[in-house]
Amino acid sequence: MSEKIKRPRPRLPRGFRDVGGEDLVARYEMIDRIRKVYERYGFAPLQTPTVEFAEMLGKFIQETGLPEEGVFSFRGDQPEWLALRYDLTAPLSRYVAQHRELPKPFRRYQVGSAFRIEKPGPGRFREFVQFDIDTVGSARMAADAEICCILCDAFEELGLAGKFTVRVGNRRVLNGVLEAAGVDTEPGSGATTATRVMRCIDKFDRLGMEGIVKLLRQGRMDDSGDFTEGAGLTNAQANVVVEYLNAARKSRKDVCEALRGIAGESQEGNRGVRELVEIDEFLTAAGYDESRVVFDPTVVRGLTYYTGPVFEASLLQSDSGGQYSMSIAGGGRYDNLVERFTGQKVPATGASIGIDRLVDVLKVHGQLGQKSAAGPQVLVTQMDEKLANEYVKWTFELRRAGICAELYLGRGNIGKQLKYADQRGIPLALIAGEDELEHDAVSIKDLRRGKEVASKMAERSEWLKHEQSQQTVPRSEMAERIAGLLAGHSGL
């Protein structure tokens, strides 16, 4: 008796997914549109490897000699820990430190997957695609302002004009406000309180002012009964933070004036306000008003990562529960990242667009995911095996004419072949047998017009009865007639 073969059960690890068909076409289309915007601003592509030394990613615990828990890590053929990249910015910092001869500022874009061991959820995966843009080597606020402009242009290129907002905050201003409130932001015992305050503010969109006030003080109990410990601020301290959060105005200039008053004598806070003023002047000169870019004190991001301006691009979405804001991109200034390698400050700023989430949003808005957006436009059917070489010639003639043509490579009658074309969303089929060949002609079937009929036909004689969706044309006019039919299909 033969031994039973143990076969692996096809499955995916938790938090991962397959992407194919229309979703992948939509992703490629969107990336290409964004890439053209990036290149219009003078940015050039860079590709760094998916695997880095864990230490290079800044996610390495020196005390234990182990990578952090949120990183996919392993040992290869060497003693040092390796890891899948957590984002695209840490590898960029390593690259800049390794290639000091690069012209500064160094301006690059990169698209690729990043990996994080996080709890999977709706729209949240452990592998996700980011499209980053960064300027390394410029301390001027013009670099930060330009990132805001690029995000605006990219989203408008994707058909989202009037549906997004780029919100800008500043970590220096927030540090100054905390200083004015008597919360220590320097490393030490008080820094924990400052971090808690920032975490509270980061939840503003979800909890609103009432919830944030509770978190700033003793804590908050949610609807499920779970209690979250607060930052422990006094009423006077919490009131300063609330005044800061209420500083949002219609005018960017008004926001700057309000923040200047709240920061008081803090040098750090006033430096941050000056940075915002410079960004506003650049945006105004470039023609980007408050309908696209606003100053919003509630934007925090990366508690230990960013050092100055921070950006958050959001879309206003609607569902059965009402309207809500969805983050689709973020970034900011990170002047300390390259310093990890060189010991010298190298100013840098940038942003990352979340490709997977944005693809889903664009499909909802009808901007991407059309079945006809890519793929074959014509299926060259094989009615007679004796004419196989003729079908090959026709297929390549269409391709050389710039038409996306697929030669059917399976087996089956004409009905099966046309059913295949329908499953693939191919709009036209080229049909020819001995009769057409004798008359130097081919038949072109418009599958979208005859879709219901196509699924029921099995014999060539039946097909020829339905001339409303099929036409016979001279062989010499094949490519020209097909191009004309395709031009009449929307989305092609």
N, C-alpha and C positions, 0 to 999 in steps of 0.2 A: 504493500500500500504506500503510495507516494506521500511524502510529507507535505502538509498544508503550508502554502506560501503565505507569509504574513505581509500584507500590503499596507503601505502607509495610507491613512485617511486624509484626503485633500482638505486642508484647513489653513487659516491664517493666524498669526499671533495676535493677541489682543491689542487693539489700537491701530491696526494696519488695515489697508484695503487695496483692492485692485481698482485701477482706473483705465477705462478703455472707451472705444467708440466715440460718441458725440462729446462726452466730457473731456476727453483728451484732445480732441480737435479744438474744442472751445478754449482749452488751456493754451494750446499752441498759438491760436489766433490772438488771444489776449496778450500773451507774452510778446508777440511780435509787434503789436500796436504800442505797448509800453516801451519796448526797446527802441523804437523809432523816436519816441519823445526823448528818452535818455540821450541818444546819440545826437539829437538836435541841439542839446546843451553842451556837447563836446565831451561826453563821458565815453570811455572805452571799456570793452569787456575784459573780465578776468575770470579764470576758473581755478579754484583751489580744490584739493582732494577732499573726499567725504570723510576720510580717516585722518586724524591728527593725533599727536601725543596728547594724552589727557592734560598734562601740565600746560600745554600751549593754549588750551581752551579756557584757562582760568577757573576750571571746575575741578581742581585737584587739591585735596586736603593735605597740606604739608605735614601736619602733626601725625597723621595716621599713615601717610604714604599711599592713600587710596583715592580714586576718583569720587566725586560726589554722587549721591544716590540717583539723582535725576538724569545721569548721563549713561548712555549705552557704552560700556567699556569692556575691554578684553585684553588679554596678553597674546601677542603674535609670536614671532620667532625671535623676540628680543625681550630683555628683562623689564623694560619700561612699559607702563600701561598705555594702551591705545584707546581711542574713543571715537564714536561717530560724532560729527560736529553738531554742536548744540544750536548754533546760528551761523550766519555767514560773516559776521563782523569780527569775531575773535580770530578766525583764519586770516582775514584781511590784515589785522594788526600784526600777526606773526609774519605775514608776507612783507609788509612795509619795513618791519624791523630787520628782516633778513636781506632786504634789497635797499640799502641806504642810498644807493646811487639814483634811485627813482627821482624824476623831476617833481618838485613840490610847487603848488599843490598836486597831489596825485588823485586823479578823478577816475573812478571805476564803477561799473555795474556788474552784478552777478546774479544769476538765477540758479537755484538748486534746492535739493531737499535738505532739511534739518531734522534732527531726531531728539526727542525728549521723553523720558519716562515719566509721563504725567497721567492722571486719571482720564481715560477716554470718555467722551460725551458727545452730544449732538454737535457736529461741526468741529470737533476737537479730536485730532488723531496724533499718534506718536511719531508719524512721519508726515511732514507737511512741506510745501514748496514756498519759498520766499523769493522775492525779486528785490534786491538791495541796490541802493545807490549811495555812494559816499564820496566826500571830499576830505582828503587827509593832507594836513600841512598848512591849513589856513585858519588863522584865529579871527578873521574878519566875520562880522555878523552877516555880511553879504552872502557868505557860503550857506548859512542857515536859512536865510530868506529865499535863496535860490532853490533849496530843497522844497520849500513850501510851494513855490511856483511850479516846480516839476511835478509834484503830486497833483496839483490842480490841472495842469495840462494833460497828465496821464488819464485822469478820471474823465475829463471832458472828451478826450480822444476815444474813450470807451462808451460814450453816449450818456454819461451821467451828469451832464451840465445841470446845475440847479438842484441836484439831489444829494450833494455832499458838502461837508464843511471841514476845512483844515483848522484845527484848534491848536493854539500855541501857548505854552506856559513857560516858566523859567525857574529852574531849581535854585539859582542864586537868590531870586526874589523870595522864594519860599523859605530858604535858610535865613534870610534877613528878617522875615516876619516871625519865624520861630525865635530868633534872637531877641526881637522886640518884645515877644511875649514872655521872655525869660526862660525859654527852653534851650538847653545847651545842645548845640549841633556838632561840637568837636568830639573826637574819639574819647570815650570815657564813660562814666556811669550814666550821664545824662543823654548820651546818644541813643540809648534804647528808647527813651520817651519820644525823641524826635522821629525815629523810625516808625514807631507806633502811630504818631500823628500823620505821617505821610501815607501809611497804609489805610488809615481812616479816610483821608481825602481821596485816595485812589478808588474808594467805593462810592463816591458821591453820585455818579450816574445811576447806580442801582438802589441806593438807600435814600437819596434826597437829603435835604438839610436837617430834618428832624432826626433821622437815623444817625447822621454824622455827629450831631451835637451830643447824642447819647454816647457814641463811641469815643468822642474826645474826652468825655468826663469818666464816669464809672464803668460804663459798658452798656450793652444792648441785648435784649432777649428777642429772638425772632419768632415768627408765627408758630414754629414747631416746638418752641419751648427751650431751644438751645441758647445758652448765654455766651456772648463774646465779651471778653474782658476789654475794658476801655484803656485809653492812653493815660488816664489819671490826671488830667489837667485841672487846675482850679477854674472857677467860673470866670475870673478875669483873664486867664490865659486862653480859655476856650473862646471867649468873646473876641479876642484879637484874631484868632484863626477864622471865626465866622465872618468877621468884617472882611478878611482877605478873600474868603470864598464868595462873598457878595459883591466883589469889586468888578465883576463882569459888566461891561457897558456895550452899547451899540458901536461906539467909536473906539478904535485901538488907542487913540491919543487919550481918551477919557480913562481907559483902563490903566494906562501908564501913570496918569496923574493920581488916580486913586491908590495905586500900589506904592507910589512914592511917599504918599502921606502915611500909609500903614507901616512901611519899612522904617520910617523915622530916621534915626541917626545911624542905622546899620550900614557900614561900608559895603558889605557883601550884597545886601538887599538893593542898595542904590546902584551898584554896578550892574545887577541884573536888570533893573529898570532901564538903565542906559542901553543895555543890549536890546531890549524890546523896542526902544525908541529907534535904534538903528535899523532894526528889522522892518518896522513900520515905514520908515522913510524909503527903504529899498522897495518894499511892496507897493507903496503909493506911486513911486516913480515908474515901476514896471506895469502899473495898471491893474493890480490885484486888490480889490476893495474888500469891505467886510462881508460882502455876499459870498466870498470864497474863503477868506482867511480871517479868523477872529483871534483875539487874545482871551484865553480862558484860564483863570487861576486854578481850576479844579484838575487840570492835566498835570499828572505827576510822572508816571512811568519809571521803570528801573530804579528802585530805591537807592542802590549803591553804585549805579552804572553811569548815569548822566551827570554832567557838571554844569550845564547852562540851559539854553533853550531846549524844550522838548515839544514834540509834535504828535498829534493824534488826528487821523483822518477818519471821519465817521459818515455813515449813510443813515438817513432817516427811513426806517422801515415800518411797515404796518402788519399786524396780524389780528387774530380774534380778540386779543387783549388790549388792542389800541396801538399807539405808535411808540417806537423805541429806537434808540441810537445804536448802530452796529459799527464797531471799529473794524476798519479794513486796511489800515496802515499806521505805522508809528515809527518814531525815531527821536533823534536829538543829538546834542553835542556831547562827545565823550573824549575829553582831553587827556585822560589818564591811562587809556588802554595800551597804547604803544609803549608807554613809559615802563610797563611791567618788564619789557624786554631790554630796553636801552638805558633806563635810568634817567632819561631826558623826556620832558614833556613834548609831545607832538600833537598839536590841536587837530581835531577831527570832528566831522558831523555827517549825519546821513539818516536814511529812512529805509524801512522795509515794507513792501506791500505783501499782504497775505494772499497768495494766488488762489488757493483752494476755496477760501471763503468768498473771495471776489467773483470767482467763476459761478458759484451758486447764486450770488446776488444778481449777476448779469443775466443769467438764464431766466430768473424770475422777471426781470425787466424786459425780457425779449431781445437783449442785445447780442447774445451769443447762443450757440447750441443749435442753430438751424441744421437740419439733416443734410441740406444741400451745400453746406458751407465748405465741405471738402470731400475728397473721395472720388470714386469713379463717376463720370458723367454719362458714359456709354458702356453697355455690356455687349461685346461681340459674341453672339451665340454660335454654337457649333451644331448646325443642323445635319450635316453630312460629313462623316469621317473622311471621305475621299477628298474633301475640299479643305482639309485641315491647314495646309500651307497657305491657301488663299486667305483664310481667316487670320493667320499670323500676319500676312502682308497688310491686310486692312487695319488691324490693330495698331501696327507700328506707323502706318501712314497717318492715322488719327493722332497718335502721340506726337509725331513730328510736326503736326499742325497745331500743337498746343492744346489738344483736347485730352482730358483724362479718360483713358480707355482701358477697360479690363477684358481680357480674353477668358472666356469661361473654361476652366480647367477640370471641372468635374465630369460626371457621366449622367446622362438622363435625357429625356425628351425635351422638346421646346417648352412645354408647360413647366417642367421642373426648373429649367434655366431661367424662365421669366419670374417664377416664384422667388428664386434666389435673388434676382435683381430687385424685386420689390422689398425683400428683407433687408437688403443693403441700402435701400433708398436711392437706387440708380434710376434716373429719369427716362433714359432712352435705351433701346436695344436695337442692335443691327442684326437683321435676319436675312439669310440668303441660302438658297439651295441650287440645284442644277438648273431649274427654270430661270431663276434670276441671272445666273452666270451665263447662260446661253444668250440672254438679251443684254448682257453687259450692264446689269442693274443690281441694286440692293434695296431691301425694304427696311424702313426705319419705323420702329414702334415707339409711340409716345406712351410710356407706361403710366404716367400720371393721369392721362385722359382715359385710358382703358384699364384702370386698376382692377375693377370688379370682374371684368371679362377675363383678364390675364390669369387669374387664379384658377379658372375653370377650364381653360383650353388645353388640349393635349396634342391635337393634330394640326399640321401645317395648313390643311385645307380650311379648318375652322378659323384660323387666324386671318386668312386672306379675305374672309367675309366682312371683317370689321374695319373698313377703310377709314372710318371717322377718326381712328386713333393710329392708323398706319398708312404710310405712303411709300410708293416705290419710286426711286429716283435713279437717274443715270449714274453709273459707277464713277464717272469722272467728277460728278458733283457731290459725292458722298460727304466729304469733309465740310464743304461749304454749307450744304443743307443742314448738317448736324449742328454746326456752329450757329446757324440762324435759329434753329429750334431751341438751343440752349440759351440763347440771348433772350428768348421769350419767357423763360422760367425765372421767376423771382428768386433772388438769393444766389444765382449762379454767375 
